[in-house]
Amino acid sequence: MTAPLTPPDNQPPEEPQHPEAAPAGGHGSTADHSDHGDHTGLGGPELARELREGALIALLVAVSGVLLGVLWNWLAPHIPLIADTRNVYLKNTEGEEAIGADGTFVLLSLAFGVLSTAVVFLIRRRGGIPLVVALVLGGLLGAALGWLTGMWLGPTPDVAAHAKQVGPGVTFYGPLRLQAKGALLVWPIAAMLTQLALTGLFGPRDPEPPAPDWSGHQGQDWSGHPRQEPPAEG
């Protein structure tokens, strides 16, 4: 008879160990943590940097609206007025100075939108949603600032006091006004379209995918025979 194999000291038999299991599990856990960390930090610093640059660009573009106001007040035609002892009249009843003021503002806003966007593109050489938003927001603020600056630099809006100051029968100029408020949108629209055009023409290109093989020889060599695959190792 053969005695049963009993562990000494009545200890339970040891279970078989699988050394591959622990490293595999540990490696998988490490990989999971690593992947989780990569996804957590993906785009964080890059996005923060783009937001900071966008805020700076929007501020600089908006401040340049002061120059727009100076040029608008200098180049736009002013409305000549004349007064008697009671009322104020247009000196030229068929004058087009009011339309000319709006047209000058539109042309200047268009030029500022194109030039500001071109300068930003030459410096950064790339696009992105934060940049487009910064150009649009900065252009809108710049147009509003230019409008207010031009009116502030122009003649006083108090026409009655101005007429009383110069006296009856003396020609003076009315305040610089923007009749069509939609002209404030010209700068941001021009900036957005210019950015899209420059990015499409001169922006970085995505790598082109490989061209598909339409020759019909995927499984054959050029002689028409089936392609021989190398033998698998081991």
C-alpha positions in Angstrom: 0.0 0.0 0.0 1.1 3.5 -0.7 0.7 6.2 1.9 -1.2 9.3 0.9 0.9 12.3 0.3 0.0 14.5 3.1 1.8 17.9 3.7 3.7 18.1 6.9 2.1 19.6 9.9 -1.3 19.0 8.4 -1.0 22.1 6.1 -3.3 22.4 3.1 -1.7 21.6 -0.2 -0.2 24.6 -2.1 -2.1 25.7 -5.1 -0.3 25.8 -8.4 1.1 29.3 -9.2 1.1 31.0 -12.6 4.0 33.4 -12.7 2.8 34.8 -16.0 -0.5 36.0 -14.5 0.8 38.6 -12.0 3.2 40.4 -14.4 0.5 40.4 -17.1 -2.1 41.8 -14.8 0.3 44.4 -13.4 1.5 45.4 -16.8 -2.1 45.8 -18.0 -2.9 47.9 -14.9 0.1 50.0 -15.5 -0.9 50.5 -19.2 -4.4 51.4 -18.2 -3.1 54.0 -15.8 -0.7 55.3 -18.4 -3.4 55.6 -21.0 -5.7 57.3 -18.6 -3.0 59.8 -17.8 -2.4 60.5 -21.4 -6.0 61.1 -22.2 -6.4 63.3 -19.1 -3.6 65.6 -20.1 -4.3 65.6 -23.9 -4.6 69.1 -25.2 -4.5 70.8 -21.8 -1.3 73.0 -22.1 -1.8 73.5 -25.8 -5.4 74.7 -25.4 -4.4 77.0 -22.6 -1.7 78.5 -24.7 -4.0 79.0 -27.7 -6.6 80.7 -25.4 -3.9 83.1 -24.0 -2.7 83.9 -27.5 -6.3 84.5 -28.6 -7.0 86.9 -25.8 -3.8 88.9 -26.6 -4.7 89.0 -30.3 -8.2 90.1 -29.6 -6.9 92.9 -27.3 -4.4 94.2 -29.8 -6.9 94.1 -32.7 -9.5 96.0 -30.6 -7.0 98.7 -29.6 -6.1 99.3 -33.3 -9.7 100.6 -33.6 -8.5 103.9 -32.3 -6.5 104.3 -35.5 -9.6 103.5 -37.5 -11.5 106.3 -35.7 -8.7 108.8 -36.4 -8.6 107.9 -40.1 -12.4 108.0 -40.3 -12.6 111.5 -38.9 -9.8 112.6 -41.2 -11.0 111.1 -44.4 -14.8 111.1 -44.1 -16.7 114.1 -45.6 -18.3 116.3 -43.0 -21.8 117.7 -43.3 -21.8 121.5 -43.8 -24.5 123.3 -41.9 -25.7 126.9 -41.7 -28.0 128.6 -39.2 -30.0 131.8 -38.8 -31.4 133.3 -35.7 -33.9 130.4 -35.3 -33.0 127.2 -37.1 -30.1 125.2 -38.5 -30.2 124.1 -42.1 -28.2 121.9 -44.5 -26.0 124.1 -46.6 -26.2 121.6 -49.5 -29.6 120.1 -49.5 -28.5 117.5 -52.1 -25.2 116.7 -50.5 -24.1 113.1 -50.0 -21.8 113.7 -47.1 -23.8 111.3 -44.8 -23.5 108.5 -47.3 -19.9 109.3 -47.8 -19.1 109.0 -44.1 -20.7 105.5 -44.0 -18.8 104.4 -47.1 -15.5 105.7 -45.7 -16.1 103.7 -42.5 -16.9 100.6 -44.5 -13.8 100.8 -46.7 -11.6 101.5 -43.7 -13.1 98.6 -41.7 -12.6 96.3 -44.7 -8.9 97.3 -44.9 -8.3 96.9 -41.2 -9.9 93.5 -41.2 -7.8 92.2 -44.0 -4.5 93.8 -42.8 -4.9 92.8 -39.1 -5.6 89.2 -40.1 -2.7 89.1 -42.6 -0.3 90.3 -39.9 -1.5 87.7 -37.4 -1.3 84.9 -39.9 2.3 85.9 -40.9 3.3 85.8 -37.2 1.5 82.5 -36.3 1.3 80.6 -39.6 -1.6 78.5 -38.4 -5.3 78.7 -37.8 -7.6 77.3 -35.2 -11.0 78.1 -33.6 -9.6 80.2 -30.8 -7.7 82.4 -33.3 -10.8 82.9 -35.5 -12.9 83.8 -32.5 -10.2 86.3 -31.3 -10.1 88.0 -34.7 -13.9 88.2 -35.0 -14.3 89.5 -31.4 -11.3 91.9 -31.7 -12.6 93.2 -35.0 -16.1 93.9 -33.6 -14.6 95.7 -30.6 -12.2 97.6 -32.8 -15.0 98.7 -35.1 -17.1 99.9 -32.1 -14.0 101.7 -30.7 -13.2 103.3 -34.0 -16.8 104.6 -34.3 -16.8 106.1 -30.9 -13.3 107.6 -31.4 -14.3 109.2 -34.7 -17.4 110.8 -33.2 -15.4 112.1 -30.2 -12.7 113.6 -32.5 -15.3 115.1 -34.8 -17.4 118.2 -34.3 -19.6 118.5 -31.2 -22.9 116.7 -31.3 -24.6 119.7 -29.8 -25.6 121.4 -33.0 -27.6 124.2 -31.4 -24.7 125.3 -29.2 -22.3 125.1 -32.1 -24.6 127.2 -34.3 -24.9 129.8 -31.5 -21.2 129.8 -31.1 -20.3 130.5 -34.7 -23.2 133.0 -35.3 -25.9 133.3 -38.0 -24.9 132.8 -41.6 -21.6 131.1 -40.8 -21.0 127.6 -42.2 -20.0 125.0 -39.7 -19.9 121.2 -39.7 -22.2 118.8 -38.1 -21.2 115.8 -36.0 -19.7 112.7 -37.6 -22.3 110.0 -37.4 -22.6 106.4 -38.7 -26.1 106.1 -40.2 -25.8 102.3 -41.1 -24.9 100.5 -37.9 -24.4 97.3 -39.9 -21.1 98.8 -41.0 -19.7 97.7 -37.6 -19.8 94.1 -38.8 -17.6 94.7 -41.8 -14.3 94.4 -39.9 -15.1 91.0 -38.2 -16.5 89.5 -41.3 -13.5 90.6 -43.4 -11.2 89.2 -40.7 -12.9 85.8 -40.7 -13.0 85.4 -44.5 -9.4 86.5 -44.8 -8.3 84.0 -42.1 -10.1 81.2 -43.9 -8.6 82.1 -47.2 -5.1 82.4 -45.9 -5.3 79.1 -44.0 -6.7 77.3 -47.1 -4.0 78.7 -49.4 -0.9 78.9 -47.2 -1.7 76.9 -44.1 -0.1 73.5 -43.1 -1.3 70.6 -45.2 -2.5 67.3 -43.8 -0.6 64.2 -45.0 -2.3 62.7 -48.0 -3.5 59.0 -47.7 -1.8 56.4 -49.9 -3.4 56.0 -53.3 -5.5 52.8 -53.6 -4.2 50.1 -55.9 -6.7 49.8 -58.8 -4.5 47.6 -61.0 -6.2 44.4 -59.7 -2.8 42.7 -58.8 -3.2 42.7 -55.1 -2.8 38.9 -54.8 -0.6 38.4 -57.9 2.8 39.5 -59.1 3.3 41.3 -62.4 3.7 38.0 -64.3 0.1 37.0 -63.4 1.2 34.2 -61.0 -0.1 34.1 -57.4 2.2 36.1 -55.1 4.3 33.8 -52.9 4.2 34.7 -49.2 7.3 34.1 -47.2 7.0 31.1 -44.8 6.0 31.9 -41.3 8.8 31.5 -38.7 8.5 29.0 -35.9 
